[in-house]
Amino acid sequence: MCLLESCVTTSVSSTQTIAMGDAMNNQNRYSEAIQYYESYLRDSPSLGLYRNYELESDVYRKLAHVNSTQGRYSNAIDQLQKAYEIDSEINKNNLRAAEDLRQLGLTYSYTGDYQSATNYLRQSLAATSGMEASAKSEQKLAVADTYLSLASVELALGNIQLALTNTELALAIYGKLPNEYVGKVEAFLITAQALTVVFELEKAEAAVEESRAIAEAHQMNTARHLQAESEISRLKGDLEGSLRKRLGALEEAEKSNITPQIAWAQLRVGDAYNDLSDGKSASTFYRRAQLLQQRSGTDTSSLQPSIQLRLGDIEQARNVWGKSGFSLGVGIANLKLGQQLFASGQTDSAFFYFSESGAVFADASNTEGLIMSNLGLSQCHIQKREYQMALSLLNETIRLNGQAGHQPDAQWQLWFQKGLAFDGLNKTDSAIHAYFLSIDIIEGIRGSITIEEFRSSFFEDKTIVYDQLIQSILRKGVEVNYRGRKVPAGELAFIFNERARSRTFLDMLGNKKVPPRKSVDNALLEREQSLRLKIQLLGQQIQRNELSGKDESAIQAELENTQKEYEEVVQRVKLANPAYAGMVSLDPPQLPDVQSKLNKETVLIEYWVGKEQVVAWVIGNGLFRYKLLETNQAQLKNDIKALRNSIKFNLQSEIDNRLASLHSQLIAPLYEWIQPYDNIGIIPHSSLHFLPFQALVDETGAYLIADKNLFFNPSAAIYYLSSNSKGENGKMLSVALGNHIIGAHKALPGTQFEINQISQFYQQYTPRYGEGNSEDYFKENAHQYNLIHVATHGVLSDKQPLYSYLLMSASEQEDGRLTVNEIMDMKLSSKLVTLSACETALGDLNNGDELVGLSRAFLYAGTEAVIVSLWTVDDLSTSLLMTKFHQFLSEDYSPAQALGMAQRAMLKQEFQLSDSRGVKLKWENRLEEEVGVANRFRSSPYYWAPFVLIGNGN
């Protein structure tokens, strides 16, 4: 028993404690709110006669809400049970007890236990029976809120009609409560989500807009509105718009500090990246959600199996959902299992799981799930050569998708599978028509994507459609009806080969550079600048060995993580930049346009490396031929890999045999067409990017370079776009590492001899080597030169190709790593950039856009051609080769001619005299000593054939 005064004082103090908890709750400072609420509940029993049970149950509900925001659902359920005990047994208040039951139902739904959720909500509805007719607003509100909670659970279960019915019942009551807005916001949002599932997208959009307008008028969080809008965008094929909205939803969720909402937002951002085929970024966000759940101590809930599903632990997710009775979750897991099993060749098992998932989705009226299940079943039928069964199912599913509003991402796949089925039945015309439709849809989606990285990643797994079409066209072998005219098979196949390759790079070259930081949120720009500076600082520490007690690998790992984060921020800057909306997708030029660009001495060979068939087109001014070659994708890949290993270890007999074999596969069948031409432009595809064509050997033992000058291009379209400069080769910048050692990178003393040698050919010549070869000097001055020669280490990153770099000296402003990203931001006007470094041609081989690396970066920056290396080069032989190359280039030979002549000079050991003009060549003393013993350079392509010219070789 307590004294009156002390009880009153404690009572006042307790009320103040609740007020402080409420203040923290309103500021999203949930940990502090929990402390205040728990403090009140500890003190409440000591109040004796002044104990307020009604207030106590309120605090239990508030505490349950706060714990739910942090994903601590078991705590929330325990607190709601205590509130219910007070309201039902002590207070005898049916209205408050009904609210406790409603909150219990919602909280159980968050854990994924939908059976318990439904039971509690039905109990709540029973407890409020008849209250909708009451004159009291709070009783009407209780009924409406319970209908709304039931709607959210039915939606999660996939019971769409029940969800819509319950929202209608709730809205009918909310409409009678003039000051009620929270329920209306939620009801319209649930309505929008339900309508989206059944593909009534226009109605869904209207419902989201209505909900958002009310929310914004009352300054409510709009993260879930953005999620709803993003889903509508996705189903319409606006994948970039979907990502933009999901990133916005994540930002809103982070402001709310509600842990489960943040984790779900991260998962959905990952899904948006997956839709764009950017698996790396998707995985990053999935793992962030997983880490957030683990760090926050979030209870096992519906979130956990969703994370497991996305990270590949599908069986575990399926088991969790099966135990909880969440049949729609089991359906989703079955669909994923079917896809996984089909990809691994287990067709019968895949068929079973696709059938199971289809049954679940049909029961739930989940149109998208049913379409994807049917797509999987049709793939299994085709794999088992049950083509007619596949066609019947595909026709039904295409009709279903049409009724649902033509979901583009499903539609292209359905038409592609239909093409495969027709091909299996030898109905080539029908197959070609189906592939046409599939490609039109793919390119329609791609055209709506404005950011180059997303265009490339989206396209990566779509080239198989082009491959099948090309094969079908050439199998037909005669004219094909295409866009109202009859087109010869070879020409039409060439058109689609061009439409499939390097499209992102073509778009980049054809559009003006967009100022990346224009009209963008300042906070985002500040973050971008901060990360950029951190990247420079970490790079400088590595370059200068200033590791502050850390080991270099730890600094390197930190640098890579910072680079990943920076790329994310840059993408957000681009997504927020309205100037990117003006980016357009360019169509490749027509064949006659390409032919008109070729002079009488130049011919192009363009390859397509299909899964089963390799095609080569030979294109000249007035010439167009094609041939199916007797090799395939797997054979070429193995042959080129074996050749490169032989070159690496200088196994001469193996090198000769493999070069001869590849010549017989790729050049000999075409030789009658290319023989009259001096210059050959090679347009490689797939693994052919890694092949030294110049070293291929014919049946007489002669190298292809012996009487041909070679240059390379990503596509005929990019060759067509390149300019034919007639400018002089006068102003030259040469930079070299020389004797300078940077971090773990060894010195390259031959490069200093190399640039000294080159100096004799140019009157306006600027040499920079050692510490004078700094990144900031290069960035500030390179634009002034029409010839640029870079002799330093090239460091390639398979994980992050945009951070492959040329090594230079660091400064206070720069880290000495001239990356692909940084080169692409430069503005050059050079005729030629020569990268006399290690493996500078190689980069990420991306099916969506071919090679991404240093060569493409310099072409995009404005240079007309780039000379790059295919493997790690020899210091001395490179100095000799580059000396001869620049000698010929300075005598006004084209870059392709000069490189070919230099390589032939290396083969013939023509070091002392120049070409027939008889100009005496001066050698550095060290090189002059080596010239006499240079016989070894003739023996292996390793020494004379690493360099290729990419771009305009004319």
Beta strands, then each sheet from edge to edge (+ up, - down):
strand 1: 480-482
strand 2: 485-487
strand 3: 602-609
strand 4: 614-620
strand 5: 623-629
strand 6: 679-683
strand 7: 709-712
strand 8: 731-736
strand 9: 764-769
strand 10: 787-791
strand 11: 794-795
strand 12: 805-807
strand 13: 817-819
strand 14: 832-835
strand 15: 844-846
strand 16: 850-852
strand 17: 865-869
strand 18: 947-951
sheet 1: 1+ 2-
sheet 2: 5+ 4- 3+ 6+ 7+
sheet 3: 9+ 8+ 10+ 14+ 17+ 18-
sheet 4: 11+ 12- 13+
sheet 5: 15+ 16-
end
